[in-house]
Amino acid sequence: MSVAMRSAALGLLTCFTLGASAAAQADSGCDEGCHARGQLLDHRVTLTLSAAAFSKLLASSAGGRRLVQIAGAPACGIEIVSFRYGTIGGAGEPTNASGALMIPSGRSAACSRALPLMLYAHGTTAYRNYNLADITQTDPGNGDGAGEGISVAAMYAAQGYIVVATNYAGYAGSDLPYHPYLNADQQSADMIDSLRAARAALAGIAPDSRPRENGKLFVTGYSQGGFVAMATHRALQAAGVKVTASAPGSGPYALAATADALIEGEVNLGSTLFSTLIVTGYQHAYENIYRRPGDFYDAAYAPGIETLLPSLQPLNTLFTTGKLPSAHLFSKLPPAPQFASMTPPASTPLTPPALTPLFAAGFGNPNLVRNAYRLTLLEDAAANPDGAFPNPTLAMKPAANPLHPLRQAFKRNDLRNWLPVTPVLMCGGESDPTVFFFNARIEQAYWQNAKVPAGLTSVLDVDSPVVGPGDPYASIKREFASAKAEVASQAVAGGATDGGASAVLRAYHGQLVASFCLVAARAFFDTF
């Protein structure tokens, strides 16, 4: 990766951020019959660009020009099909969702031969109309969705991959009034349903212009999408569908361990958004997380919170209007004297020491989660500890018998319960303040203990030293270090007095690591 590629990665800070905003939901006149799983409900071509026209579009913005430096110039034109399909919600209820089908076009061999197909899962967003098909941002509020969509189009579709990317149930015209966040069974079903519907759309193309699949099926995604990608690989494998390889990035695979770390005071960036999405989704799915919202949420935030997300308002507006705290997940007062050392923690067992000062920002008043509820979680975690956090065991399994309903839900959706039979690359960064990198290390240790063949699964820490002359990701690691240094340097030039550390922290997960894991995933897939 060249200096130009490093600069391009920094450009993705603006066009690949996993963010949040606002939107509108489509009306539903659909009965259960038209919500059959995987049924193609409707589809339309929303954009057709030749390789030259796509290159021109990318060249029209600084972010696009930098994206070309990372992804390469488009080898293929692209046709984007926006489609809706039947799927299920978190409780198994019939619903629908939308997605983007990105089809390579052109006469070059890279575009006209039989092509691989890639399933892509996007990251967390609070914006209800988040739409990966809208890469030209016809919706002014869809900046983040357009940025992620155009990144995927440039990195994959324009390089000869058929791409199927769901917007997920609960977003972009879906009738579902909530999003089943980090619900492994539902989200993998949603992905598989989008694949079925996309293939139906492909089958409707005239034979002389219909793209042909070459039998290779890849799965990738980042952040929430990393979790969804792994859950989808698991579900496809269980269904007897061969996945050629998957490359989940920075996902909370060891979800129960991640939740216990949070409960015990390791409050990650974005925790108030993530916690609200996940508790809302699990309450819809399992109906036992609380009896009323005020059991879980502090009185300042309980009213209306069950319908707050995904939102028609920008996330910052939810913060400034007092609908959601920006950082204070927990009270600064310990829920009981024995848990004072976790309010906030002075040291942490699995996360880098540099992140410890960050956790204190998650404590204050008013806070999102009631102290009484946190106490019940802490007591159950102490009595029924996870096998990886805080004290790792050889097996690295989730707690054998958690008694708290929310910890049971986390275990139910934890991905330490399957063994891949085809290659998996887990990409991330050691100092991630949003999704802790120990998730990848725990998942890998779990697989190794379960005797998954050596070399079948691997972990890439883009924020780690190059390991000898044979390191296949040496250039990515070097350029990540340079990109991180450049973010810090720019912050210092702008007046930062902390050496740029805060700027790097803010950019780390959704921008820096996301960019380089995108590059690593394609490099990995290109080897098959």
C-alpha positions as CSV (number, residue, x, y, z in Angstrom):
1,M,0.0,0.0,0.0
2,S,1.5,3.3,-1.1
3,V,1.5,6.8,0.5
4,A,-1.4,7.5,-1.9
5,M,-3.3,4.6,-0.5
6,R,-2.7,5.9,3.1
7,S,-4.2,9.2,2.0
8,A,-7.0,7.4,0.4
9,A,-7.7,5.6,3.7
10,L,-7.9,8.9,5.4
11,G,-10.4,9.9,2.7
12,L,-12.6,7.1,3.8
13,L,-12.9,8.9,7.1
14,T,-15.5,11.0,5.4
15,C,-17.1,8.5,3.0
16,F,-17.1,5.3,5.1
17,T,-18.1,6.4,8.6
18,L,-20.6,4.3,10.4
19,G,-22.9,7.0,11.6
20,A,-26.5,8.0,12.4
21,S,-29.1,10.5,11.4
22,A,-32.9,10.5,10.5
23,A,-35.6,9.3,8.1
24,A,-39.2,8.2,7.1
25,Q,-40.8,4.8,7.1
26,A,-42.9,3.5,4.2
27,D,-46.5,2.8,4.7
28,S,-47.6,-0.8,4.8
29,G,-50.6,-2.3,3.1
30,C,-49.0,-5.7,3.1
31,D,-50.6,-8.8,4.6
32,E,-48.7,-11.8,5.9
33,G,-48.9,-13.5,2.5
34,C,-46.7,-10.9,0.8
35,H,-44.1,-11.2,3.5
36,A,-42.9,-14.7,2.7
37,R,-39.3,-15.1,3.6
38,G,-37.0,-14.3,0.8
39,Q,-39.8,-13.3,-1.6
40,L,-38.9,-10.5,-3.9
41,L,-41.6,-7.9,-3.3
42,D,-40.4,-5.3,-5.8
43,H,-37.2,-4.0,-7.4
44,R,-36.1,-1.2,-9.7
45,V,-32.8,-0.1,-11.2
46,T,-31.9,3.2,-9.4
47,L,-28.5,3.9,-11.0
48,T,-26.5,2.7,-14.0
49,L,-22.9,3.9,-14.6
50,S,-20.3,2.8,-17.0
51,A,-16.8,2.3,-15.5
52,A,-15.9,5.7,-17.0
53,A,-19.0,7.4,-15.5
54,F,-18.4,5.8,-12.1
55,S,-14.8,7.0,-12.3
56,K,-16.1,10.5,-13.0
57,L,-18.5,10.4,-10.1
58,L,-15.7,9.3,-7.8
59,A,-13.4,12.0,-9.1
60,S,-16.0,14.7,-8.3
61,S,-15.2,14.6,-4.6
62,A,-12.1,14.5,-2.5
63,G,-13.4,11.4,-0.7
64,G,-14.2,9.7,-3.9
65,R,-10.7,10.4,-5.3
66,R,-9.1,9.0,-2.2
67,L,-11.4,6.0,-2.4
68,V,-10.1,5.3,-5.9
69,Q,-6.6,5.3,-4.5
70,I,-7.6,2.5,-2.1
71,A,-9.9,0.5,-4.2
72,G,-8.3,1.0,-7.6
73,A,-10.0,2.6,-10.6
74,P,-13.3,1.0,-11.5
75,A,-12.7,-2.0,-13.8
76,C,-16.4,-2.4,-14.3
77,G,-19.5,-0.3,-14.6
78,I,-22.2,-0.8,-12.0
79,E,-25.9,-1.2,-12.0
80,I,-27.6,-0.7,-8.7
81,V,-30.9,-2.3,-8.1
82,S,-33.0,-1.3,-5.0
83,F,-35.2,-4.1,-3.9
84,R,-37.6,-5.1,-1.2
85,Y,-38.1,-8.6,0.2
86,G,-40.0,-10.5,2.8
87,T,-38.2,-11.4,6.0
88,I,-38.9,-11.7,9.7
89,G,-38.6,-9.5,12.8
90,G,-36.9,-10.3,16.1
91,A,-39.9,-12.4,17.4
92,G,-40.3,-14.2,14.1
93,E,-43.1,-11.9,12.9
94,P,-43.5,-11.4,9.1
95,T,-42.1,-8.1,7.9
96,N,-40.1,-6.7,5.0
97,A,-36.8,-5.0,4.4
98,S,-34.9,-3.4,1.5
99,G,-31.5,-3.8,0.1
100,A,-29.0,-2.9,-2.7
101,L,-28.0,-5.3,-5.4
102,M,-24.8,-4.1,-7.1
103,I,-24.1,-5.7,-10.5
104,P,-20.8,-5.3,-12.4
105,S,-21.1,-4.5,-16.1
106,G,-18.8,-4.1,-19.0
107,R,-16.9,-6.1,-21.6
108,S,-13.6,-6.7,-19.8
109,A,-12.9,-10.2,-18.5
110,A,-13.2,-8.9,-14.9
111,C,-16.8,-7.9,-15.5
112,S,-18.2,-10.3,-18.1
113,R,-16.9,-13.7,-16.9
114,A,-18.7,-15.7,-14.2
115,L,-18.5,-13.6,-11.0
116,P,-18.3,-14.2,-7.3
117,L,-21.1,-13.0,-5.1
118,M,-20.6,-11.2,-1.8
119,L,-23.0,-10.6,1.0
120,Y,-22.3,-7.3,2.8
121,A,-23.6,-6.3,6.3
122,H,-23.5,-2.6,7.4
123,G,-22.6,-1.1,10.7
124,T,-24.7,0.5,13.4
125,T,-26.9,3.5,12.6
126,A,-29.6,5.4,14.3
127,Y,-31.0,6.7,11.0
128,R,-34.2,5.0,9.9
129,N,-33.7,5.6,6.2
130,Y,-30.1,4.3,6.0
131,N,-29.9,3.1,2.4
132,L,-26.8,1.6,0.8
133,A,-28.4,1.7,-2.6
134,D,-28.5,5.5,-2.5
135,I,-24.9,6.1,-3.3
136,T,-25.5,9.5,-4.9
137,Q,-27.3,10.7,-1.7
138,T,-30.6,11.6,-3.3
139,D,-31.8,11.7,0.3
140,P,-29.9,14.5,2.0
141,G,-30.0,12.7,5.3
142,N,-28.4,9.6,4.0
143,G,-24.8,10.8,4.0
144,D,-23.4,7.9,5.9
145,G,-25.5,5.3,4.0
146,A,-24.3,6.9,0.7
147,G,-20.7,6.9,1.9
148,E,-20.8,3.3,2.9
149,G,-22.6,2.2,-0.2
150,I,-20.3,4.0,-2.6
151,S,-17.3,2.5,-0.7
152,V,-18.7,-1.0,-1.2
153,A,-19.5,-0.4,-4.8
154,A,-16.0,0.9,-5.6
155,M,-14.2,-1.8,-3.6
156,Y,-16.3,-4.7,-4.8
157,A,-18.9,-4.2,-7.5
158,A,-16.6,-2.1,-9.7
159,Q,-13.9,-4.8,-9.3
160,G,-16.1,-7.7,-10.5
161,Y,-18.1,-8.8,-7.4
162,I,-21.9,-9.1,-7.4
163,V,-22.9,-7.4,-4.1
164,V,-26.0,-8.0,-2.1
165,A,-26.3,-5.6,0.8
166,T,-29.3,-5.5,3.0
167,N,-30.4,-2.3,4.8
168,Y,-31.8,-4.6,7.6
169,A,-35.4,-4.9,8.9
170,G,-36.4,-1.7,10.6
171,Y,-34.6,0.6,8.1
172,A,-35.1,2.2,4.7
173,G,-38.8,1.5,4.1
174,S,-39.2,-1.6,6.2
175,D,-42.5,-1.9,8.0
176,L,-40.9,-3.1,11.2
177,P,-41.1,-0.3,13.8
178,Y,-37.9,-1.4,15.5
179,H,-34.6,-2.9,14.5
180,P,-33.6,-6.4,15.9
181,Y,-30.1,-5.2,16.7
182,L,-27.5,-8.0,17.3
183,N,-30.1,-10.6,17.2
184,A,-28.0,-13.3,15.6
185,D,-30.8,-15.6,14.3
186,Q,-32.9,-12.7,12.9
187,Q,-30.1,-10.8,11.3
188,S,-28.7,-13.9,9.6
189,A,-32.2,-14.8,8.4
190,D,-32.5,-11.2,7.1
191,M,-29.2,-11.6,5.2
192,I,-30.2,-15.0,3.7
193,D,-33.6,-13.7,2.7
194,S,-31.9,-10.7,0.9
195,L,-29.8,-13.2,-0.9
196,R,-32.8,-15.2,-2.1
197,A,-34.6,-12.1,-3.2
198,A,-31.5,-10.7,-5.0
199,R,-31.1,-13.9,-6.9
200,A,-34.7,-13.7,-8.0
201,A,-34.0,-10.2,-9.3
202,L,-31.0,-11.5,-11.1
203,A,-33.0,-14.3,-12.7
204,G,-35.3,-11.7,-14.1
205,I,-32.6,-10.0,-16.2
206,A,-32.5,-10.9,-19.9
207,P,-30.2,-13.9,-20.5
208,D,-27.9,-12.0,-22.8
209,S,-27.1,-9.4,-20.1
210,R,-27.6,-11.5,-17.0
211,P,-24.4,-11.9,-14.8
212,R,-23.4,-15.4,-14.1
213,E,-22.2,-16.5,-10.7
214,N,-19.0,-18.6,-10.5
215,G,-20.0,-20.5,-7.4
216,K,-17.9,-18.4,-4.9
217,L,-19.9,-16.9,-2.0
218,F,-18.2,-14.4,0.3
219,V,-19.6,-12.7,3.4
220,T,-18.2,-9.6,5.0
221,G,-19.3,-6.6,7.2
222,Y,-18.0,-4.2,9.8
223,S,-18.9,-3.4,13.4
224,Q,-22.5,-4.5,13.8
225,G,-22.0,-5.9,10.3
226,G,-19.0,-7.9,11.4
227,F,-21.3,-9.7,14.0
228,V,-24.0,-10.1,11.3
229,A,-21.5,-11.5,8.8
230,M,-20.2,-14.1,11.2
231,A,-23.8,-15.0,12.2
232,T,-24.7,-15.4,8.5
233,H,-21.7,-17.6,7.8
234,R,-22.8,-19.8,10.7
235,A,-26.4,-19.9,9.4
236,L,-25.4,-20.7,5.8
237,Q,-23.1,-23.4,7.0
238,A,-25.8,-24.9,9.1
239,A,-28.2,-24.9,6.1
240,G,-25.6,-26.7,4.0
241,V,-24.7,-23.7,1.9
242,K,-21.0,-23.5,1.2
243,V,-19.4,-20.1,2.1
244,T,-16.1,-19.7,0.2
245,A,-14.8,-17.5,3.0
246,S,-15.9,-14.7,5.3
247,A,-14.2,-11.6,6.6
248,P,-16.1,-10.1,9.6
249,G,-14.6,-6.9,10.8
250,S,-14.6,-5.4,14.4
251,G,-17.7,-7.2,15.5
252,P,-18.9,-8.2,19.0
253,Y,-18.7,-11.9,18.4
254,A,-18.2,-12.8,22.0
255,L,-21.3,-10.8,22.8
256,A,-21.8,-12.1,26.4
257,A,-18.2,-11.3,27.3
258,T,-18.6,-7.9,25.7
259,A,-21.7,-7.3,27.7
260,D,-20.1,-8.3,31.0
261,A,-17.2,-6.0,30.3
262,L,-19.7,-3.2,29.8
263,I,-21.6,-4.1,32.9
264,E,-18.4,-4.2,34.9
265,G,-17.6,-0.6,33.9
266,E,-15.7,-0.9,30.5
267,V,-18.1,1.6,28.9
268,N,-17.3,1.8,25.2
269,L,-17.8,4.8,22.9
270,G,-21.4,4.8,21.6
271,S,-22.7,2.7,24.5
272,T,-25.9,4.6,25.0
273,L,-27.0,4.2,21.4
274,F,-25.9,0.5,21.3
275,S,-27.6,-0.3,24.6
276,T,-30.9,1.3,23.6
277,L,-30.9,-0.5,20.3
278,I,-30.1,-3.9,21.8
279,V,-32.5,-3.7,24.7
280,T,-35.3,-2.6,22.5
281,G,-34.7,-5.4,20.1
282,Y,-34.4,-8.1,22.8
283,Q,-37.5,-6.9,24.5
284,H,-39.4,-7.3,21.3
285,A,-37.9,-10.7,20.7
286,Y,-38.0,-12.2,24.2
287,E,-40.4,-10.0,26.2
288,N,-38.6,-10.5,29.5
289,I,-35.9,-7.9,29.6
290,Y,-38.1,-5.7,31.7
291,R,-41.8,-5.4,32.7
292,R,-41.8,-1.7,31.9
293,P,-39.2,0.6,30.4
294,G,-38.7,2.3,33.8
295,D,-37.3,-0.9,35.2
296,F,-34.2,-0.7,33.0
297,Y,-34.0,3.0,32.0
298,D,-33.6,5.9,34.4
299,A,-36.8,8.0,34.7
300,A,-35.2,10.9,32.7
301,Y,-35.1,8.7,29.6
302,A,-37.7,6.0,30.0
303,P,-40.7,7.9,28.5
304,G,-40.9,7.2,24.7
305,I,-37.6,5.3,24.6
306,E,-39.1,2.1,23.2
307,T,-39.9,3.9,19.9
308,L,-37.0,6.3,19.9
309,L,-34.7,4.2,17.6
310,P,-34.2,4.0,14.7
311,S,-35.0,7.7,14.6
312,L,-36.4,10.4,12.3
313,Q,-34.0,12.9,14.0
314,P,-30.2,13.1,13.9
315,L,-28.5,11.4,16.8
316,N,-27.0,14.6,18.0
317,T,-30.5,16.1,18.2
318,L,-31.5,13.2,20.5
319,F,-28.6,14.0,22.7
320,T,-29.2,17.8,22.8
321,T,-32.9,17.5,23.4
322,G,-32.4,15.1,26.3
323,K,-33.9,12.0,24.7
324,L,-30.7,10.1,25.1
325,P,-27.5,10.8,27.1
326,S,-24.4,11.1,24.9
327,A,-22.1,9.2,27.2
328,H,-23.5,8.6,30.7
329,L,-24.6,5.0,30.6
330,F,-24.3,4.4,34.3
331,S,-24.6,6.4,37.5
332,K,-21.4,7.7,39.0
333,L,-22.6,6.2,42.3
334,P,-21.8,2.5,42.8
335,P,-24.9,0.3,42.9
336,A,-23.5,-1.4,45.9
337,P,-20.3,-1.0,47.9
338,Q,-18.7,-4.2,46.6
339,F,-18.9,-2.8,43.1
340,A,-17.3,0.6,43.7
341,S,-14.1,-0.6,42.0
342,M,-16.1,-1.0,38.8
343,T,-17.7,2.5,39.0
344,P,-15.5,3.3,37.0
345,P,-12.8,0.6,36.8
346,A,-9.3,1.6,37.7
347,S,-7.9,-1.3,35.6
348,T,-9.3,-3.7,33.0
349,P,-8.4,-7.3,32.4
350,L,-8.7,-7.6,28.6
351,T,-8.7,-4.1,27.1
352,P,-5.5,-2.0,26.6
353,P,-4.6,0.2,29.6
354,A,-4.8,3.2,27.3
355,L,-8.6,2.8,27.1
356,T,-9.1,2.9,30.9
357,P,-9.4,6.7,31.1
358,L,-12.2,6.5,28.5
359,F,-14.4,4.4,30.6
360,A,-14.8,7.1,33.2
361,A,-16.8,9.2,30.7
362,G,-19.5,6.5,30.8
363,F,-20.4,7.4,34.4
364,G,-22.3,10.5,35.4
365,N,-25.8,11.8,36.1
366,P,-28.3,11.7,34.6
367,N,-27.6,8.2,33.4
368,L,-29.4,5.9,31.0
369,V,-29.4,2.6,33.0
370,R,-30.9,2.5,36.4
371,N,-28.5,1.5,39.2
372,A,-30.8,-1.1,40.5
373,Y,-30.9,-2.9,37.1
374,R,-27.1,-2.7,36.8
375,L,-26.8,-4.2,40.3
376,T,-28.9,-7.3,39.3
377,L,-26.6,-7.8,36.3
378,L,-23.4,-7.4,38.3
379,E,-24.7,-9.9,40.9
380,D,-25.5,-12.5,38.2
381,A,-22.1,-12.0,36.5
382,A,-20.3,-12.5,39.8
383,A,-22.3,-15.7,40.5
384,N,-22.3,-17.0,36.9
385,P,-19.2,-15.6,35.2
386,D,-18.4,-15.8,31.5
387,G,-15.6,-18.2,30.5
388,A,-13.6,-15.4,28.8
389,F,-14.2,-12.3,30.9
390,P,-12.9,-11.3,33.3
391,N,-10.9,-14.4,33.9
392,P,-10.3,-16.4,30.7
393,T,-10.7,-20.2,30.9
394,L,-9.3,-22.7,28.4
395,A,-12.7,-23.3,26.8
396,M,-13.5,-19.6,26.5
397,K,-17.3,-20.4,26.5
398,P,-20.1,-18.1,27.7
399,A,-21.4,-18.6,31.2
400,A,-22.9,-22.0,31.6
401,N,-26.1,-20.9,33.4
402,P,-26.7,-17.1,33.6
403,L,-29.9,-16.4,35.4
404,H,-30.6,-12.8,34.5
405,P,-32.9,-12.5,31.4
406,L,-30.7,-9.9,29.7
407,R,-27.5,-12.0,30.3
408,Q,-29.4,-15.0,28.9
409,A,-30.2,-13.0,25.8
410,F,-26.6,-12.0,25.4
411,K,-25.6,-15.7,25.7
412,R,-28.3,-16.7,23.2
413,N,-26.8,-14.3,20.6
414,D,-23.1,-15.0,21.4
415,L,-21.3,-16.6,18.5
416,R,-19.1,-18.9,20.6
417,N,-21.3,-21.8,19.6
418,W,-20.2,-22.9,16.1
419,L,-17.1,-24.2,14.3
420,P,-16.4,-22.9,10.7
421,V,-15.4,-25.4,8.0
422,T,-14.3,-22.7,5.5
423,P,-11.8,-19.8,6.0
424,V,-12.6,-16.9,8.3
425,L,-10.5,-13.7,8.6
426,M,-11.4,-11.5,11.6
427,C,-10.0,-8.0,11.2
428,G,-9.9,-5.2,13.7
429,G,-7.6,-2.9,15.8
430,E,-6.2,-3.6,19.2
431,S,-7.1,-0.2,20.7
432,D,-10.7,0.0,19.4
433,P,-12.7,2.0,21.9
434,T,-16.1,1.1,20.4
435,V,-16.0,-2.7,19.8
436,F,-13.2,-4.2,21.9
437,F,-10.7,-6.2,19.9
438,F,-10.8,-9.0,22.5
439,N,-13.8,-10.2,20.7
440,A,-11.7,-11.5,17.8
441,R,-9.1,-13.0,20.2
442,I,-11.7,-14.7,22.3
443,E,-13.5,-16.2,19.2
444,Q,-10.2,-17.4,17.8
445,A,-9.2,-19.0,21.2
446,Y,-12.6,-20.7,21.4
447,W,-12.1,-22.1,17.9
448,Q,-8.6,-23.2,18.6
449,N,-9.6,-25.0,21.8
450,A,-12.4,-26.7,19.9
451,K,-9.8,-28.0,17.4
452,V,-10.7,-26.0,14.3
453,P,-7.9,-26.8,11.9
454,A,-4.9,-24.6,12.2
455,G,-4.9,-21.8,9.6
456,L,-8.5,-22.1,8.8
457,T,-9.3,-19.0,10.9
458,S,-7.1,-16.0,11.4
459,V,-7.0,-12.7,13.2
460,L,-5.7,-9.5,11.7
461,D,-4.8,-6.6,14.0
462,V,-4.2,-3.7,11.6
463,D,-2.7,-1.8,14.6
464,S,0.1,-4.3,15.2
465,P,3.8,-4.6,14.2
466,V,4.7,-6.3,10.9
467,V,5.6,-10.0,11.7
468,G,8.6,-10.7,9.6
469,P,9.1,-10.5,5.8
470,G,6.3,-13.0,5.1
471,D,3.5,-11.0,6.8
472,P,0.7,-10.9,4.1
473,Y,-0.7,-7.8,5.6
474,A,2.5,-5.9,6.2
475,S,1.6,-3.0,3.9
476,I,-1.8,-2.6,5.5
477,K,-0.2,-2.5,9.0
478,R,2.4,0.0,7.9
479,E,-0.1,2.3,6.2
480,F,-2.5,2.1,9.1
481,A,0.3,3.3,11.4
482,S,1.0,6.2,9.0
483,A,-2.7,7.0,8.7
484,K,-3.1,7.1,12.5
485,A,-0.1,9.3,12.8
486,E,-1.5,11.6,10.2
487,V,-4.8,12.0,12.0
488,A,-2.9,12.9,15.2
489,S,-0.7,15.3,13.3
490,Q,-3.7,17.1,11.7
491,A,-5.3,17.4,15.2
492,V,-2.2,18.9,16.6
493,A,-2.0,21.4,13.7
494,G,-5.6,22.3,14.5
495,G,-4.7,23.1,18.1
496,A,-5.0,19.8,19.9
497,T,-2.9,19.8,23.1
498,D,-3.0,16.0,23.7
499,G,-0.8,15.0,20.8
500,G,-3.9,14.1,18.8
501,A,-4.8,11.2,21.0
502,S,-8.5,12.2,21.3
503,A,-8.8,12.7,17.5
504,V,-7.3,9.2,17.0
505,L,-9.7,7.8,19.5
506,R,-12.7,9.3,17.7
507,A,-11.5,8.2,14.3
508,Y,-10.3,4.7,15.3
509,H,-13.3,2.4,14.9
510,G,-15.6,3.9,12.4
511,Q,-13.0,5.5,10.2
512,L,-9.4,4.3,10.5
513,V,-9.9,0.6,11.2
514,A,-13.0,0.4,9.0
515,S,-11.0,1.6,6.0
516,F,-8.1,-0.8,6.4
517,C,-10.3,-3.8,7.2
518,L,-12.2,-3.0,4.0
519,V,-9.0,-3.3,2.1
520,A,-7.9,-6.4,3.9
521,A,-11.2,-8.2,3.3
522,R,-10.9,-7.8,-0.5
523,A,-7.3,-8.8,-0.5
524,F,-8.3,-11.9,1.5
525,F,-11.2,-12.8,-0.9
526,D,-9.0,-12.2,-4.0
527,T,-6.9,-15.2,-2.9
528,F,-9.8,-17.7,-3.6
